[in-house]
Amino acid sequence: MTTLDGQPGSQVARTDTAPQVPAAEPDAYRQAPAQVADRLGVDPGMGLSTRQVSERAAVHGANRLSEPARRPEWLKFLDQFRNWLIVILLIAAVVAGAIGDIRDAVVITVVLQINAVLGYWQERRAERSLEALRRMLVPTARVRRDGTEQVVEAQFLVPGDVVLLEAGDRVPADGRLIVAEAVEVAEAALTGESQPVAKSVTAVDHTSTAPVALAERTSMLFMNTALTRGRAEMIVTATGMRTELGAIAEALRTGTEPPGPLQVQLDSLGRRLALLSGVAVVAYALSAWVRGESPSDVALQAVALAVAAIPEGLPAVLALTLALGVHRMARRGAIVKRLASVESLGAATVVCSDKTGTLTLNEMTVRSLWTAGRLYDVTGEGYGTAGVLRVPGADDTSPADDLRDAVLPFALCNDARLNDGYFIGDPTEAALVVLAAKAGVDADRLRTELPRTGELPFDGATKYMATFHTQPDGRTRVHVKGAVDVLLGMCTDVLTEDGARPLDEGRKEEMLAVTGRLGSAGLRVLGAATAVMVDTPSAFTPAALPGLTLMSVAGIADPPRPQARDAIAQCRTAGVAVKMITGDHADTAAATARELDIDGDVVTGTELDRMTEEQLAERIDDIAVFARVAPEHKVVIVRTLTNRGHIVAMTGDGVNDAAALRAAHIGVAMGITGTDVAKEAADVVLTDDDFSTIVRAVREGRAIYANIVKFVRFQLATNIGAILTLLSASLAGLPSPLTAAQLLWVNIIMDGPPAMALAVDPARDDVMRHPPRDPGERILDARRLFAIGRAGAVMAMGTVTLLAVARSYVAPDTALTMAFTTFVLFQLFNALGARADDGPLLGRHQFRNRALWLCLAGVLAVQVAVVHLPWAHTVFGTVPLTLTQWGLCLSIASTVLLAEFVVRSVRSAMARAGLRV
């Protein structure tokens, strides 16, 4: 046992000069236990008095996370309408109602209300994150106060309280260790460290002024971590929001999410459409006024044109597209909490991934075993016992010779137990039990046959554990496992191919070379030794240990997920960089990165602290692994990448990942191993904890964005065509080819089934063979604007030309009906041309969307009804057409697809000739 300064029974006297209400101790890990106790005015043997607790509680407050300032609910709801496109659509709804188009007005209003409600509920995610943090807090704690042990509510702890902890307890506040008996703590949720951390009372880094990473503050315990081994006493140094967990809560409370690329682009699109609508209405009104049309007709037509110029179906189609994507992702292992996150994943340029549990299995596994001068590979992963030990290069199915003696110490000097792939105890010890099973040793049965008669528990100071067992012959055998360098100093012999031989300097050098090679491969190295005792000691102490024989050395690691390497390769093909961010040691992280083919520099949290923002920004694209990082480092990394113009997806599972998940464009949490905090802070939760699911989500996101582009391109071409048609006819002195009712009819049928069908267009086969789009790219870039303008011009030219020519051969009503019908048929071909920016127009992909073909057939049938049913003649001013006239309308309408075919053919020919297109 170690206490205070490491001396048995050492005490710190209470001093009368100590401050009554001392401040928390942020650097307690640098100070000796006696110094911390003195500064906090507490005698560890007595604890705080009731008066001291009351005084400190008045200053420091409750040991809980503070409530966030709550924004009024009505303001949260109104925030959903702070968007250019939404404002324009609200105006369009008012205008539609003013001209009597009640259906459009109601549909637009309902869609916008639904969008607002969905957005309002998403605003509550930050509050739920903090609520999850509060639920994780320990409800009670065992403390020493007024010289007696008491159980109090954890929220009433104050700095200076002496807290008593045992294996299995959760730590209720941050504190400085003053007693540590074989203490190991699971800190993965806070630091990302995959293995339990050995703790001691020894102060850390007395001399340096540089901050020490959380994972290396071995003299401290942190709120919400858990003891996996040993017994501890600590002095509370920080409570509530002053704890490391509180710092994460504060980051969640004050942090903001960057706007998604789709949101930015839709805002830009809304402003453009507002300008387009205004210009179109003014131009038409002026031309009609010059021609002498009546003010009432001009007003009605101008309002109808304004409504037609705005794609009011965009929110509905956008919601449908994203909702369908969310449904598909749910079936593939990803629960999407925020609709826009699916599309944002498609724009991701960088995926920052936690290592433990995300890229790796978070299941410690023995990968290599050295014994008797030979190194063996160990197959199988995790806590399943399937696998064998084999000589490198041999057949995987051929197990090695009997290695029972080599693994016996690992099986007996061990407290872990396995049960159908699950374990009870320390994960490293569980990995050693699995190793024994693969070598044919049943640890549970062996423990029954050779009962333990004594033990020396693992201690961070001695770095080994020893157990004593009675042999069948009555003698006592001791088994020891621990750090290899420590065991080498305790061993007199080593197992060789010829049996046990003296451990001379040459064999020591050989052993150190073996451990060095395993360590450089990122493996945690443990040795096993044994000896038979001549006489059973009266007391089991380190002094009673005889000279040992070193039997074997095991190399342990958290193996990469089998699918992760292929998923990372797909990311590389798709132009998406993968960066590993972990609390693990740099060597371990680098070794895992090599196995996964993640190439780039390795930087530690300490090195990050020494970098300026500019230096990090210059290097960050070349850095592939960030090791030994703290939660605040993860946020800095994400924000630096964002400032560099990247769209960042961040994955994680621990409390330490929550702030970074919130700061990223897309936060992805692990559903199985993830903490509640991480899940609440994230936008996407993976139900299978599989990194490859993220790649499928990226593919889905790219397909969704492509479908949004198709819809926008399709509908804006229709709108531009309508505007140009009306303006051209007016300037040519022709009657309007589209009445207000007909304009609104086109608007309704084109906003409906065809647009919805484009929302379910399947992804093209090459969607993951292209780099991600430029985050600054607009939905309507120059090429798409040209395509929209070209299609609109062809529609206007075809419609107006047909009207002008037909008036010489048929009645005026027939000519107008042909013009109206031609414009509607133009949209059928326009939908086919809008399905891709490049590539062939009439390839196999055109037949993969059955819903679109059914919708186009439906639109054609409805248009036939509008032209030929008597009741429609009164509403739309149409007359019946002959088959010949229908054929002419259809032929002219197909020119929009023909024009697109010609342009793409020319562009393709120029590209083959090496000309810039």
Secondary structure, 3 states (H helix, E strand, C coil): CEECCCCCCCCCCCCCCCCCCCCCCCCHHHCCHHHHHHHCCCCCCCCECHHHHHHHHHHHCCCCCCCCCCCCHHHHHHHCCCCHHHHHHHHHHHHHHHCCCHHHHHHHHHHHHHHHHHHHHHCCHHHHHHHHHHHHCCCEEEEEECCEEEEEEHHHCCCCCEEEEECCCECCCEEEEEEEEEEEEECHHHHCCCCCEECCCCCCCCCCCCCCCHHHCCCEECCCCEEEEEEEEEEEEECHHHCHHHHHHHHHHHCCCCCCHHHHHHHHHHHHHHHHHHHHHHHHHHHHHHHCCCHHHHHHHHHHHHHHHCCCCHHHHHHHHHHHHHHHHHHCCEEECCHHHHHHHHCCCEEEEEHHHHHECCCCEEEEEEECCEEEEECCCCCCCCCCEECCCCCCCCCCCCCHHHHHHHHHCCCCEEECCEEECCHHHHHHHHHHHHCCCCHHHHHHHCCEEEEECCCCCCCEEEEEEECCCCCEEEEEEECHHHHHHHEEEEEECCEEEECCHHHHHHHHHHHHHHHHCCCEEEEEEEEEECCCCCCCCHHHCCCEEEEEEEEEECCECCCHHHHHHHHHHCCCEEEEECCCCHHHHHHHHHHCCCCCEEEEHHHHHHCCHHHHHHHHHHEEEEECCCHHHHHHHHHHHHHCCCCEEEEECCHHHHHHHHHCCEEEEECCCCCHHHHHHCCEEECCCCHHHHHHHHHHHHHHHHHHHHHHHHHHHHHHHHHHHHHHHHHCCCCCCCCHHHHHHHHHHHHCHHHHHHCCCCCCCCCCCCCCCCCCCCCCCHHHHHHHHHHHHHHHHHHHHHHHHHCCCCCHHHHHHHHHHHHHHHHHHHHHHCCCCCCCCCCHHHHCCHHHHHHHHHHHHHHHHHHHCHHHHHHHCCCCCCHHHHHHHHHHHCHHHHHHHHHHHHHHHHHHCCCCC
